[in-house]
Amino acid sequence: MKKALCGFGVAMMMSGSAFSAADIQITEWMYSGNGGEFVEFTNMGDMAMDLTGWSFDDDSRQAGVFDLSGFGLVAVGESVIITESAAADFRADWSLAANVKVLGGYTNNIGRGDEINLFDAGGSLIDRLTYGDQVFPGTVRTQNASGNPLSAADLAGNTVTANWALATVGDGFGSYAAASGDIGNPGFYVAAPVPEPETYAMMLAGLALVGGIARRRAR
């Protein structure tokens, strides 16, 4: 999961000084689902982070609206989830392991075009994700399927671009169908998705073609 941290760090420095140095990132979201909307946060840093006093809000951008203290200490690489559903119902719907941290029952719901804002205990903005539900060219509509970044570098920006993809069953993110029919991978984050078999086969074919051309030229 920590495969692209070097590139991620460079991109973070280039993203401007409006945000605090962030170790916790928004790594997945679904604004509407049969089993309830959700947002996933992942510790992308190199040390555990205590989320006591941290909070979430939508485009009203107010610190303290939904308390994340229940997550407590979040380990390196650990992903945690907030949802509008009851935590137990969400956990059952996605068959999540008992050690996956879920906080349920938030009422500051995210909409089709909205923002996800993460604040630390001091009220400083740590991460923001602005999405447009296909309003931005190439962006995804996360209704019944979650949005996922194609690489860790794509987390550096604060606006969803074409470099975010919808979850599909069996994709490189490890996505699967919940009991409710929603598709996603809440509870874990894959920084560099494994190419699907068709894509991998095309890559190999392309490499073989290039190799053949190079051999012919060498003669």
Secondary structure, 3 states (H helix, E strand, C coil): CCCCHHHHHHHHHHCCCCCCCCCEEEEEEECECCCCCEEEEEECCCCCEECCCCEEECCCCCCCCEECHHHCEECCCCEEEEECCCHHHHHHHHCCCCCCCEEECCCCCCCCCEEEEEECCCCCEEEEEEECCCCCCCCCCCECECEEECCHHHHCCCECCCCEEECCCCCCCCCEECCCCCEECCCCCCCCCCCCHHHHHHHHHHHHHHHHHHHHHHC
